[in-house]
Every structure is written in C-alpha cells, then in structure tokens.
Amino acid sequence: MADGMEVDVASVLSAAEKDAEGKFKSVDVTKDIDPELDVGNLSAIDLQPIDLRELRKNKEDFLRNLARDNAQLLFNAIWKLPNERSDGLVLAKLPEPSTVIPREKPIPKPKLPTKWEEYAKQKGIKRRKRERMVFDKNTQEWKPRYGYKRGNDNSQDWLLEVPQNSDPYEDQFEKKIQAKKERISKNEYQRLRNIAKNKKIPVPNKNLEPSSGRQSKDQVTAKLNISRLSTASLGKFTEKLPKEKIQRKTGKKRKFEPVVGDMSSERSRSMELAEKIARKEPLDINKAVSQHITETQKRSSGSKKKGSIKGKKGKGKIGGNTINKTGKTGRKSGKKKTKT
C-alpha cells in the first residue's frame, strides 16, 4: 500500500462471506412436514401448520419468508431433473403433472377436415413444400414463384393463341380474366362452405335448396305467402292450395296526433319541433341571394319577351298566323273586304 499499512486478506474474505450470508440465504431448507411438490405444474403445497404468534408479530415478513422457502424447495427439485443445453441455456425436462387442475372452458374440439383434406387422405396425397424460387424460361433467370416480378408470369403475355374449336373473333384476354374471376369466386364459396360445415350450419346446394334439416310449418307458410305476393296481382288470382290458410295483410297503421289534448303535450311537441329545426344546418346567405338574383333575372327576361311581341306594329306572320296590333293571332282569310 502507498501509506505502508498492511491488509489482512483472510479478514477481508471472511467479512465478504458474512455480507453474502446476510444478503443470500442458504439453499438448504428444513421443515417438520415436507411439502407436496408437483414439478410438472411448477406448484408446491405446504402442509406445515402456521405459527400464529410469528404471523401476528410481522405478517409481511412471515409470508415473504414462507414463500421464499417453498420456492427454494421447488427449485431444488427442478435442478435434480434431467436437463439439456440449447443456445447456451440450461433446459430442464419437466415430468407429467400429478395434480389435475380444472379448466375454465371445455377442451376445443378438433376441426372437421375439408373436402380436399378427405380426398387427399383417401388418395394418399401428401402435402409438400414447394421452393420459393422458380426458373423463368423466357429470361433464363431465377425469380420468385409469387408476388412482384414473379417467374413465368402469364399475365404479361401480349399474344394469346386461339384454340381450334373456339370462335376466332372471341376476345381471349377477356375470356382469361373471366376464368380467373370464376376461380376466385369458387375458392371463396368453398372456403365459406367449410366454415359453415365446421359450425354445423345447413348450406344450400347449387339449386339454392336446403341440403339438410326439415323445415317447420311456420317457415313453409312464410315462404308460401312470399311467393303468393310476388305475382303481379299480389296473390289475388293465385289458386289456393288444399288446407291452405291465407295470411291477412299485416302492417303498421298510420298514427295521427290527437285533435284535442292537454297543453303540456302540445307544448312538448312544439319544443321537439323547434329542436329539430334548430338541429338543421344554418342558412347559406350567399347561396340564397344568388338564387334570388337568378330567379328575378328569369322573370325579367320572360316579361321582356312578352312586351316585345305586344309592342310590334302592323301584322306579322308566325307559322301561317297573323298578329294584330292587339297581339291576337288569327288565320288569314282568302276573301277580300269590299267597300259599300
């Protein structure tokens, strides 16, 4: 040391050990009654009775020490299990749990297989993962199978071959687009059908008829009434089936406000009406002024046209008719008036 003082290494180490013992407790825990350990569920059940005197002295410290001792016993049992190393970590293989813990919800049922999965199972078709990159024959390069700039992209073809048995004037590009739309619709229909099958919802067949399940009497009656009202005469001249009960027309009747009533109800209705009017958007003054100006201009232009026709002197022709000074029109007569 710089000041010439000697340091006792043994005393320093003993002091450090005492500090460590004060901070960290021993891993060896002894109890009168050993707790039940379920390592598979990572749980411990302490069967030792509680000392009420120690609990009442300091409740927080007593519970903290009790939890620490039980957790230490559980960790000691975990370290005795067979373990393995993975990515620099030590992993312990937990045994099967011995305590049956009740579930909050039932175990989910396995999903029903789709039609394709059933067919693949019957034929022994196994799913295999395809490679992401494919070789493009046109550019002689490796490109992704799907997505942007994919390989063997037939949507970028500027020329399509016309089949032998097809119409030579048929648009092959439009036909290709329609075929793709039909494929997409078919896949979507099959997807929705599989969802309905898993949820046990009756799915209509191609003729839009219910595939399974009997219909009740009320459902059949409702469909008959709908089909009856779908005619041009609203079912007036439709033949009646045997034992068929024609349903009366039902609908909401119009309700009118009472003519005579108390003042409170009338006042409340007036307040509701005023609130509805106040909720509307405010009046646009500029728009109203411009609309008024256009209407006045239209009226003035119409009056000027009428005045010009009335103010003409002499007779004029309009479509074979004559116009007098008074503005009245009359047909020309071929006879001439003679003076007497």
C-alpha positions in Angstrom: 0.0 0.0 0.0 1.1 3.5 -0.5 0.7 4.5 3.1 2.7 1.5 4.4 -0.4 -0.2 6.0 -0.7 -3.9 5.7 -4.1 -5.6 4.8 -5.2 -8.9 6.2 -6.6 -10.8 3.2 -8.3 -13.5 5.4 -10.2 -10.9 7.4 -11.4 -9.3 4.2 -12.7 -12.6 2.8 -14.4 -13.5 6.0 -16.2 -10.2 6.1 -17.3 -10.6 2.5 -18.7 -14.1 3.2 -20.6 -12.7 6.2 -22.1 -10.0 4.0 -23.0 -12.6 1.4 -24.6 -14.8 4.0 -26.6 -11.8 5.2 -27.9 -11.0 1.7 -28.5 -14.5 0.4 -30.0 -17.3 2.4 -28.9 -21.0 2.2 -30.4 -23.3 -0.4 -31.0 -25.9 2.3 -34.4 -25.6 3.8 -35.6 -27.9 6.6 -39.2 -28.4 7.6 -41.0 -30.7 10.0 -43.5 -31.7 7.3 -42.2 -31.8 3.7 -44.5 -30.0 1.2 -46.1 -31.8 -1.7 -44.3 -30.8 -4.9 -45.9 -31.1 -8.3 -42.9 -30.2 -10.6 -45.0 -30.8 -13.7 -47.3 -27.9 -12.8 -44.5 -26.0 -11.0 -46.5 -25.9 -7.8 -45.9 -26.7 -4.1 -48.5 -27.3 -1.4 -47.2 -26.5 2.1 -48.8 -28.9 4.7 -47.0 -27.5 7.8 -49.3 -25.6 10.2 -48.8 -21.9 10.6 -47.4 -20.4 13.8 -50.0 -17.7 14.6 -47.6 -15.9 17.0 -45.0 -15.3 14.4 -47.7 -14.4 11.9 -49.2 -11.7 14.2 -45.8 -10.2 15.0 -44.9 -9.3 11.4 -47.3 -10.6 8.8 -45.5 -9.3 5.7 -42.1 -10.8 6.7 -43.6 -14.1 7.8 -45.4 -14.6 4.4 -42.4 -13.5 2.4 -40.1 -16.0 4.2 -42.6 -18.8 3.8 -43.0 -18.2 0.1 -39.2 -18.0 -0.3 -38.6 -21.3 1.5 -41.3 -23.2 -0.6 -39.9 -21.7 -3.8 -36.4 -22.8 -2.9 -37.6 -26.4 -2.3 -39.3 -26.3 -5.7 -36.2 -25.0 -7.4 -34.1 -27.7 -5.7 -36.4 -30.4 -7.1 -36.2 -28.8 -10.6 -32.4 -28.9 -10.6 -32.5 -32.7 -9.8 -34.4 -33.3 -13.1 -32.5 -34.3 -16.3 -31.5 -31.3 -18.3 -30.0 -30.3 -21.7 -28.3 -27.3 -23.2 -29.6 -25.3 -26.1 -28.2 -21.9 -27.3 -26.2 -21.5 -24.1 -29.2 -22.1 -21.9 -30.0 -25.0 -19.5 -33.4 -26.5 -20.1 -35.0 -29.0 -17.6 -37.4 -31.7 -18.8 -40.5 -31.5 -16.6 -42.4 -34.7 -15.8 -46.1 -35.2 -16.3 -48.2 -33.2 -13.8 -49.7 -35.2 -11.0 -52.3 -32.6 -9.9 -55.5 -32.3 -12.0 -56.3 -28.6 -12.5 -59.9 -27.9 -13.7 -60.3 -25.9 -16.9 -62.3 -22.7 -17.1 -63.5 -23.7 -20.6 -64.1 -27.0 -22.3 -61.3 -28.5 -24.4 -61.7 -27.2 -28.0 -63.0 -29.8 -30.4 -60.8 -30.7 -33.4 -61.8 -29.0 -36.7 -63.6 -31.2 -39.2 -61.5 -31.9 -42.3 -62.3 -30.1 -45.5 -63.4 -32.0 -48.7 -59.9 -31.6 -50.1 -58.3 -33.0 -47.0 -60.6 -36.0 -47.0 -59.9 -36.6 -50.7 -56.1 -36.3 -50.2 -56.3 -38.8 -47.3 -58.2 -41.3 -49.4 -55.8 -41.0 -52.4 -52.7 -40.8 -50.2 -51.7 -37.3 -51.4 -49.2 -35.7 -49.0 -48.6 -32.0 -48.8 -45.1 -31.0 -49.8 -43.5 -27.6 -49.5 -42.6 -26.0 -52.9 -39.5 -24.0 -53.4 -39.8 -20.2 -53.3 -37.7 -19.6 -56.4 -38.5 -20.9 -59.9 -36.6 -20.8 -63.2 -38.1 -18.4 -65.8 -37.7 -19.9 -69.3 -38.1 -16.5 -71.0 -35.4 -14.6 -69.2 -33.3 -17.6 -68.1 -33.2 -16.3 -64.5 -34.4 -17.5 -61.1 -37.4 -15.5 -59.9 -39.9 -15.8 -57.0 -42.8 -18.0 -57.6 -45.4 -15.4 -56.4 -45.6 -11.7 -56.0 -43.9 -8.8 -57.8 -41.7 -9.8 -60.8 -42.6 -13.4 -60.4 -41.3 -16.0 -62.8 -43.3 -17.5 -65.7 -45.9 -14.7 -65.3 -48.6 -15.4 -67.9 -50.5 -12.2 -67.1 -47.9 -10.1 -69.0 -48.5 -12.0 -72.3 -49.2 -9.7 -75.2 -50.2 -12.5 -77.5 -52.6 -15.4 -76.8 -53.1 -18.5 -79.0 -56.7 -19.1 -80.2 -57.8 -22.7 -79.7 -59.0 -24.6 -82.7 -62.6 -25.2 -81.7 -63.3 -21.7 -80.3 -64.7 -18.6 -82.1 -61.8 -16.8 -83.9 -63.4 -13.4 -83.1 -63.6 -14.1 -79.4 -61.5 -11.9 -77.1 -59.1 -14.4 -75.4 -57.8 -11.8 -73.0 -61.4 -11.1 -71.7 -62.0 -14.8 -71.5 -58.9 -15.3 -69.4 -59.9 -12.5 -67.0 -63.4 -14.0 -66.6 -61.9 -17.5 -65.9 -59.7 -16.0 -63.2 -62.7 -14.3 -61.6 -64.7 -17.6 -61.6 -61.8 -19.4 -60.0 -61.6 -16.8 -57.2 -65.4 -17.0 -56.6 -65.3 -20.8 -56.5 -62.5 -20.7 -53.9 -64.3 -18.2 -51.8 -67.5 -20.3 -52.0 -65.6 -23.4 -50.9 -64.0 -21.5 -48.0 -67.3 -20.3 -46.7 -68.8 -23.8 -47.1 -66.1 -25.3 -45.0 -66.6 -22.7 -42.3 -70.4 -23.4 -42.3 -69.6 -27.1 -42.1 -67.4 -26.7 -39.0 -70.1 -24.6 -37.3 -72.9 -27.1 -38.4 -74.8 -24.5 -40.4 -77.0 -26.0 -43.2 -75.6 -25.0 -46.6 -77.8 -24.7 -49.7 -76.9 -26.7 -52.7 -76.4 -25.4 -56.2 -80.2 -25.1 -56.7 -80.4 -23.0 -53.5 -82.4 -25.6 -51.7 -81.7 -26.6 -48.1 -79.4 -29.6 -48.1 -80.3 -30.9 -44.6 -82.9 -30.3 -41.9 -86.6 -30.3 -42.0 -88.5 -27.0 -42.2 -91.2 -26.1 -39.7 -94.8 -25.3 -40.6 -94.3 -21.6 -39.9 -91.3 -21.5 -42.3 -93.2 -23.2 -45.1 -96.2 -20.9 -44.6 -94.0 -17.8 -44.7 -92.4 -18.9 -48.0 -95.8 -19.6 -49.5 -97.0 -16.1 -48.5 -93.9 -14.6 -50.0 -94.3 -16.5 -53.3 -98.0 -15.6 -53.4 -97.3 -11.8 -53.0 -94.6 -12.0 -55.7 -97.2 -12.2 -58.5 -98.4 -9.2 -60.5 -101.8 -9.4 -58.8 -100.3 -9.7 -55.3 -101.8 -13.2 -54.9 -105.4 -12.1 -55.7 -105.9 -14.6 -58.6 -103.5 -17.3 -57.4 -105.1 -20.7 -56.9 -105.5 -21.7 -53.3 -103.8 -25.0 -52.2 -105.9 -27.5 -50.2 -106.0 -26.7 -46.5 -104.1 -23.5 -47.0 -104.7 -20.6 -44.8 -104.2 -17.3 -46.5 -102.5 -14.9 -44.1 -104.1 -11.5 -43.7 -102.1 -8.4 -44.7 -100.4 -7.0 -41.7 -98.6 -3.8 -41.5 -98.1 -0.7 -39.4 -101.1 1.6 -39.2 -100.5 5.3 -39.5 -100.9 7.2 -36.3 -102.1 10.8 -36.2 -101.8 13.3 -33.5 -105.0 13.8 -31.4 -107.0 16.9 -32.2 -107.9 17.6 -28.6 -105.3 17.3 -25.9 -103.8 19.0 -22.9 -101.4 21.9 -23.1 -98.4 20.1 -21.7 -98.4 17.5 -24.5 -98.8 20.2 -27.2 -96.0 22.3 -25.6 -93.7 19.3 -25.6 -94.4 18.6 -29.3 -93.7 22.2 -30.2 -90.4 22.0 -28.3 -89.4 18.8 -30.2 -90.3 20.5 -33.5 -88.2 23.6 -32.6 -85.3 21.4 -31.6 -85.4 19.5 -34.9 -85.4 22.8 -36.8 -82.5 24.2 -34.7 -80.5 21.0 -35.4 -80.5 21.7 -39.1 -77.6 23.4 -40.8 -77.8 27.3 -40.8 -79.0 29.1 -43.9 -76.3 29.9 -46.5 -76.9 33.7 -47.2 -74.7 33.9 -50.3 -76.4 30.9 -51.9 -79.9 32.3 -51.1 -79.0 35.7 -52.6 -77.6 34.2 -55.8 -80.7 32.0 -56.2 -82.9 35.1 -55.7 -81.0 37.0 -58.3 -81.2 34.2 -60.9 -85.0 33.9 -60.3 -85.5 37.7 -60.8 -83.4 37.7 -64.0 -85.5 34.8 -65.4 -88.7 36.7 -64.6 -87.4 40.0 -66.1 -86.2 38.2 -69.3 -89.6 36.5 -69.7 -91.5 39.8 -69.3 -89.3 41.5 -71.9 -90.0 38.8 -74.5 -93.8 39.2 -73.9 -93.5 43.0 -74.2 -91.6 42.8 -77.5 -94.3 40.7 -79.1 -97.1 43.0 -77.9 -95.2 46.2 -79.0 -94.9 45.3 -82.7 -96.8 47.5 -85.1 -98.7 46.1 -88.1 -99.2 42.5 -88.8 -96.6 39.8 -88.7 -96.6 36.2 -89.6 -95.9 33.4 -87.1 -96.3 29.9 -88.6 -99.0 30.9 -91.0 -100.9 33.0 -88.4 -101.3 36.8 -88.4 -100.6 39.1 -85.4 -102.8 42.1 -85.0 -101.9 45.3 -83.2 -103.5 43.9 -80.1 -101.3 40.9 -80.1 -104.0 38.4 -81.0 -103.3 35.9 -83.7 -105.8 34.8 -86.4 -105.8 32.7 -89.6 -105.6 34.6 -93.0 -108.9 34.6 -95.0 -108.7 34.4 -98.7 -111.7 36.7 -99.1 -111.2 40.5 -99.6 -113.4 43.0 -98.0 -115.4 45.3 -100.4 -116.5 48.9 -99.7 -120.2 49.5 -99.8 
